[in-house]
Each structure stands twice: as C-alpha cells, then as structure tokens.
Amino acid sequence: MSGWEMAGIFAGAVLVMAVIQKISGAKTPFRAALLSMLSGVLALIAVNLCSGFTNVSIPVSMLSLGVSAFLGISGVTMLLILQMIL
C-alpha cells in the first residue's frame, strides 16, 4: 500500500472512532478517539516487550495494528486470547 492509502485509512478510522465517541457522549470525540487508538497500539507494544517473560507475543502486522488501533485495549486482549488458544 502506498502512503496516501495508509493515510486515508487512518483518517477514516479516526473519523469513525470520533463518530462513535460522539454518539457515546464524549465531550471531545476526536481526542477520545485518538487516545483510544493510542492506548491500543501502546498495549500491543507492551505485550511484545513483555514477551520475553511471558512467552506470549502478537506478531505485528497490518491486521494486528488495525485491530489494536480500532478496538483499543480490548482488541489487544482479544488478540492475546486468540494467540493463546490457537
């Protein structure tokens, strides 16, 4: 994918998350959406940094980044559960 396609996908995801945050009653929907996405990506990084101790890691790919950014910490938790089951 080119850089413009990735930027478009990211902008679309931020807009969708902002709409969801606005519907849920957030006072600042764009900031809440960005914080949710950032917390998911940071959780993915934290899981992979701790993989030496836990022997559980999530391979970083476009899918795992997308799930962790769009769903946040709950998405990373879901990926961890799937990784442990499979």
Number of C-alpha atoms within 10 A of each C-alpha: 5 6 8 9 10 11 11 11 13 15 12 12 18 22 16 15 22 20 16 16 19 16 10 10 10 15 10 11 20 19 14 18 25 18 14 21 24 17 18 25 24 17 20 27 17 12 19 18 12 12 13 10 8 10 9 14 19 18 13 12 9 9 10 17 21 19 21 26 28 24 19 23 21 14 21 26 17 14 19 17 11 11 13 11 7 6
